[in-house]
Amino acid sequence: MPQKTALIVGATGVIGTELTRYLATRDDWRVMVVSRHARGDGDVKAIAVDLLDAGASRKALVTADKVTHVFYAAYQDSDSWSGLVGPNVSMLAHLLDGLLPVAHDLRHVSIMQGYKVYGAHLGPFRTPAREDDPPVMPPEFMTSQQRLLEQRSLGAPWTWSALRPAVVGGAAIGNPLNLAMAIAVYASLSKELGLPLRFPGSPEAYGRLIEFTDAGLLAKAAEWAATQAPGGQAWNIGNGDLVRWCDLWPRIAAWFDMDHAPPMRVPLVDVMGDKEHVWDAMRQRHQLHPLAFAKVSAWPFADFVFSWTWDMFGDTSKARRAGFGVYEETAAMMFRLFADFRERGVIP
C-alpha cells in the first residue's frame, strides 16, 4: 500500500485522541501529532507547539515535511462567540503558513466543524440540517476556517474536507468537553449520594430529538473523506440513529443500577461546585484513577447540551450516498464508553 503520513492537530481532544489511536493501527499510515504539550507514543511522533505563535509554528513545522494528510481538530475557547474567530482562524492559518512551504506531497486538509455552522447553538434551526443550508450571520469561526481553506486550496495540488459531527462521544480522559464522561461522573456522584439519576436539563429538552457521533465512527469518516470521497466538500457525520433523552435516560440509569426520576432543571455548573470532596472520597474508597475533579467535565458544556429545547440533528445521507457506510447505535456507544471508563478506573 502507498504510505500516507497524517498530521493530527489537537491530538489530545476527544476527537483527536480517537483519530490518533485509529490511524496508528492502520498499516498504510504514519502518524504525527501536534498540540501544545504533544508527546510521542511508540511510532507516533509529536510536535509540541502553540499554533497561536506564528513564528514558533513555522519553525516547528519544518519537521512535518513528509505529511500527506492533515486532520485539524484543534480548538481555542473564548468567553464569546465572536472571540472564537480570531484565535481559531489564526491557528489554522499559522499551521498552513508553516506546513505548505515544506510539505510538498500534501494531498488533503480536513477540518472538524459541527452543527454550529447551521446556527444550532443559537436556537431552533431547520432540521434535518443539510450541508448546503445557507450559513448563519457571522461571526462563526468554523465557517471562517472553511473559507480560509477554500481560498488557500485554489490552484493547489491538495483538496479539503469539512466534517460536521453531532455531539461526539469519546473515551478521552482528562478532556472536559466529553458529554459521555460528564454523564458517567454525574451518575456516579448521584449514586454515591444515594440519589436517583435525574435528567438535569429542562423538561422541554427531555423529549427532543438529538443526534450523536461516536468518535471511532468519526475517525473512520475522516479517513474516508480524506482518501476516498470527493474533495472540497462538507459532510454531516452521525451514528445513523436519533434518540430522545426520555428514552435513553432510563436505560442509562439501569446501566448504573440506579432508579431514575423525572427531569428537573438543575444547573450542573452550580450543584457540582461543592462536590469535589465527594469525588475525592469516592475515588479513594474505590481506588480510582487519580483524576482531579476539575478535569472530569466542563459542566457549563454539559448544561448547554442538556438545555436544548429544540431538535438537534442533521441529514447524514450525503455521506452515505457517497460511500461512507459505518453506523453505530447511540445507546450501545454510551454503554461501551461507560464500561471503558469503569475498566480504566475513572468511575466505580
C-alpha positions in Angstrom: 0.0 0.0 0.0 1.2 3.6 -0.6 2.4 5.1 2.6 0.5 8.1 3.9 1.6 10.4 6.7 -1.1 12.0 8.9 -0.6 15.2 10.9 -3.3 15.3 13.6 -3.7 18.7 15.1 -5.4 18.9 18.5 -4.5 15.3 19.3 -5.4 15.4 23.0 -9.1 16.2 22.5 -12.0 13.8 22.3 -11.8 13.7 18.5 -8.0 13.8 18.1 -7.4 11.1 20.7 -9.5 8.6 18.9 -8.3 9.6 15.4 -4.7 9.1 16.6 -5.4 5.7 18.0 -7.3 4.6 14.9 -4.8 5.7 12.3 -1.9 4.4 14.4 -3.4 0.9 13.9 -3.5 1.2 10.1 -0.6 -0.3 8.2 -0.6 2.3 5.5 -0.4 5.3 7.8 2.4 7.0 9.7 1.1 9.4 12.4 2.4 12.7 13.7 0.5 14.8 16.3 0.5 18.5 17.1 -0.6 20.1 20.3 0.8 22.5 22.9 2.0 19.6 25.1 2.3 16.8 22.5 4.2 13.7 23.5 5.2 10.9 21.2 4.0 7.4 21.9 5.7 4.5 20.2 5.6 5.0 16.4 3.5 8.3 16.9 5.8 11.3 16.5 5.0 14.6 18.2 5.4 18.3 17.6 4.8 20.4 20.6 4.0 24.0 19.6 1.5 26.7 20.3 -0.2 27.4 17.0 -1.1 30.9 18.2 2.6 31.8 17.8 3.2 32.2 14.1 7.0 32.2 14.3 7.2 29.2 16.6 4.7 27.3 14.3 6.8 27.9 11.2 9.9 26.7 13.0 8.3 23.6 14.5 6.6 22.5 11.3 9.8 22.2 9.3 9.9 18.6 10.6 6.5 17.9 9.1 7.8 17.9 5.5 6.6 14.3 4.8 3.0 15.0 5.8 0.4 14.0 3.1 -2.8 14.5 5.1 -3.8 17.0 7.8 -6.6 16.3 10.3 -7.3 19.5 12.1 -9.3 19.2 15.4 -7.7 22.0 17.5 -9.8 24.4 19.4 -9.2 27.5 21.4 -12.0 28.5 23.8 -13.3 32.0 24.4 -15.9 33.8 26.5 -17.9 34.9 23.5 -18.8 33.6 20.0 -17.1 36.5 18.3 -14.0 35.9 20.4 -13.7 32.4 19.0 -13.0 33.6 15.5 -9.6 35.3 15.9 -7.6 32.6 17.7 -9.2 29.6 15.9 -8.7 31.1 12.4 -5.2 32.2 13.3 -4.2 28.8 14.5 -5.3 27.2 11.2 -3.6 29.9 9.2 -0.3 29.6 11.1 -0.5 25.8 10.5 -0.8 26.3 6.8 1.8 29.0 6.7 4.3 26.6 8.3 3.3 23.5 6.5 2.7 24.4 2.9 6.2 25.6 2.1 7.7 22.2 3.3 5.0 19.5 2.8 5.3 19.2 -1.0 3.4 15.9 -1.1 0.4 17.3 0.8 -2.9 15.8 -0.6 -5.7 16.8 1.8 -6.6 19.0 4.7 -9.6 18.0 6.8 -11.2 20.3 9.5 -13.7 19.3 12.2 -16.7 21.5 12.4 -20.2 20.8 13.9 -23.8 21.9 13.7 -22.8 25.4 14.9 -22.4 26.2 11.2 -26.2 25.8 11.0 -26.8 28.0 14.0 -27.7 25.0 16.2 -26.1 26.7 19.2 -28.3 29.8 18.8 -31.8 28.3 18.9 -34.2 26.3 16.8 -32.9 25.7 13.3 -34.1 23.8 10.3 -33.8 20.0 10.8 -32.5 17.8 9.4 -29.7 20.3 8.7 -28.1 19.8 5.3 -24.6 20.6 4.1 -25.9 23.1 1.5 -28.0 25.1 4.0 -27.2 28.8 4.0 -24.7 30.0 6.6 -25.8 32.0 9.6 -24.9 35.6 10.3 -21.2 35.8 11.3 -19.1 35.7 13.4 -18.8 31.9 13.3 -15.2 30.5 13.4 -16.0 27.2 11.7 -17.3 28.9 8.6 -14.3 31.3 8.6 -12.0 28.3 8.8 -13.7 26.7 5.8 -13.4 30.0 3.8 -9.7 30.0 4.6 -9.3 26.5 3.2 -11.3 27.3 0.1 -9.0 30.3 -0.6 -5.7 28.5 0.1 -6.6 25.4 -1.9 -7.4 27.4 -5.1 -5.0 26.1 -7.8 -3.2 23.9 -5.2 -2.5 20.2 -5.6 -4.3 19.4 -2.3 -8.0 19.3 -1.5 -10.0 19.9 1.7 -13.0 18.5 3.6 -15.1 19.7 6.5 -16.6 17.1 8.8 -19.7 18.1 10.8 -20.3 15.6 13.6 -23.2 15.9 16.1 -22.5 15.6 19.8 -19.3 13.5 19.9 -19.0 10.6 22.3 -15.4 9.5 23.0 -13.2 7.7 25.5 -10.7 10.5 26.1 -9.9 11.0 29.8 -8.9 14.5 31.1 -10.6 16.4 28.3 -13.6 18.1 29.9 -15.6 18.6 26.7 -16.8 15.0 26.7 -20.5 14.5 27.4 -20.3 10.8 28.0 -17.8 11.4 30.8 -20.0 14.1 32.2 -22.9 11.7 32.4 -20.8 9.0 33.9 -19.4 11.3 36.6 -22.8 12.8 37.3 -24.4 9.3 37.6 -21.6 8.1 39.9 -21.9 11.1 42.2 -25.7 10.8 42.3 -25.3 7.1 43.3 -22.7 7.9 45.9 -25.1 10.4 47.4 -28.0 7.9 47.4 -30.0 9.8 44.8 -31.8 8.6 41.7 -30.5 9.5 38.3 -32.4 12.7 37.4 -32.1 14.3 34.0 -30.6 17.7 34.9 -31.8 19.6 31.8 -35.1 21.3 31.1 -38.2 19.1 30.9 -38.7 20.5 27.4 -35.3 19.2 26.3 -36.2 15.7 27.7 -38.4 14.8 24.7 -36.5 16.5 21.9 -34.6 14.5 19.2 -30.8 14.6 19.5 -28.1 13.0 17.4 -24.7 11.7 18.5 -21.5 10.8 16.7 -19.2 8.1 18.0 -15.5 9.3 18.0 -14.5 6.0 16.5 -17.0 6.3 13.7 -15.8 9.9 13.1 -12.2 8.7 12.8 -13.3 6.3 10.1 -15.2 9.1 8.4 -12.2 11.4 8.5 -10.1 8.8 6.8 -12.8 8.1 4.2 -13.3 11.8 3.4 -9.5 12.4 3.1 -8.7 9.4 0.9 -11.9 8.3 -1.0 -14.6 11.0 -1.0 -14.7 13.9 -3.5 -12.7 16.8 -2.3 -13.9 20.3 -1.5 -17.0 19.0 0.4 -18.6 19.3 3.8 -20.1 16.1 5.3 -22.6 15.6 8.2 -21.4 12.6 10.2 -23.7 10.9 12.7 -24.3 7.5 14.2 -27.2 6.9 11.9 -29.9 6.9 14.6 -31.8 9.6 16.6 -32.6 9.4 20.3 -34.6 11.2 22.9 -33.4 11.7 26.4 -36.7 10.5 27.7 -36.0 7.1 26.1 -32.2 7.0 26.7 -32.1 8.3 30.3 -33.9 5.3 32.0 -31.6 3.0 30.1 -28.5 4.9 31.4 -29.9 4.7 34.9 -30.4 1.0 34.6 -26.8 0.6 33.4 -25.6 2.2 36.6 -28.1 0.1 38.6 -30.0 3.2 39.7 -33.5 4.4 39.8 -34.4 7.4 37.6 -36.5 10.4 38.5 -38.5 12.9 36.4 -36.4 15.6 34.8 -35.7 18.8 36.7 -33.6 21.8 35.6 -30.6 21.5 37.9 -27.6 23.7 36.7 -24.6 21.3 37.0 -22.2 24.2 37.0 -23.7 25.2 40.3 -24.5 21.9 42.0 -21.1 20.5 41.1 -19.3 23.4 42.7 -19.1 21.8 46.1 -18.8 18.1 45.0 -15.0 17.8 44.9 -14.8 16.3 48.4 -17.4 13.7 47.4 -15.4 12.9 44.2 -12.2 12.6 46.2 -13.7 10.4 48.9 -15.3 8.1 46.2 -12.1 8.0 44.3 -10.1 7.0 47.3 -12.6 4.4 48.5 -12.7 2.7 45.2 -9.0 3.3 44.4 -9.9 5.0 41.2 -7.7 6.9 38.6 -6.1 10.0 40.2 -8.1 12.3 38.0 -8.7 15.7 39.5 -12.3 16.8 39.8 -11.5 19.9 37.7 -10.6 17.6 34.8 -13.6 15.3 34.7 -16.0 17.6 33.0 -16.8 21.1 31.7 -20.1 21.4 33.5 -21.1 24.5 31.5 -20.8 22.4 28.4 -23.0 19.6 29.8 -25.6 22.2 30.9 -25.5 23.6 27.4 -26.2 20.3 25.7 -28.9 19.4 28.3 -30.6 22.8 27.7 -31.6 22.3 24.0 -35.3 22.6 23.8 -35.2 22.2 20.1 -34.4 19.1 17.9 -30.7 18.8 17.2 -29.9 16.6 14.2 -28.7 16.7 10.6 -29.2 14.8 7.4 -26.2 12.4 7.0 -27.4 10.8 3.8 -25.0 12.8 1.6 -22.0 10.9 3.1 -23.9 7.6 3.0 -24.7 8.1 -0.7 -21.1 8.9 -1.4 -20.0 5.6 0.1 -19.5 6.0 3.9 -21.4 3.1 5.3 -20.5 2.9 9.0 -23.3 3.0 11.6 -23.4 3.0 15.4 -26.3 2.6 17.9 -26.1 5.5 20.3 -27.2 3.6 23.4 -24.6 1.0 22.7 -22.0 3.7 22.2 -22.8 5.2 25.6 -22.7 1.9 27.4 -19.4 1.0 25.8 -17.9 4.3 26.9 -19.2 3.9 30.4 -17.7 0.4 30.5 -14.4 1.8 29.3 -14.4 4.5 32.0 -15.1 1.8 34.6 -12.4 -0.5 33.3 -9.8 2.3 33.3 -10.8 3.1 36.9 -12.3 6.5 36.3 -15.7 5.7 37.8 -16.5 2.9 40.2 
